[in-house]
Amino acid sequence: MDGAEQLGEMVVGISGANLTVYHTEVSTNAQGKGEAKKLLTAMVEHARKNNLKVIPLCPYVHAQFRRHPDEYADVWNKEEDEKEDK
């Protein structure tokens, strides 16, 4: 939050060793300012710290994982992700 304005949100769920990202959204005022990337970075740091694997159902997170597979290889649960693609 920036003052009283919410700049964005990321909706996640944790089940066992998996962290599923369902949705990422930033406000119109925050678009193009790297706020979604900040949310992504915080989520990945949390996953790493807690030994969680990420299932990126959110289109934004999924696109970032596919664009930068080496950066996220340690946390990306590709097996579960591929099940969701079918």
Secondary structure, DSSP 8 states (H G I E B T S, - for coil): -BTTB--EEEEEEEETTEEEEEEEEE-GGGTTTTHHHHHHHHHHHHHHHTT-EEEE-SHHHHHHHHHSHHHHTTTB-HHHHHHHH-
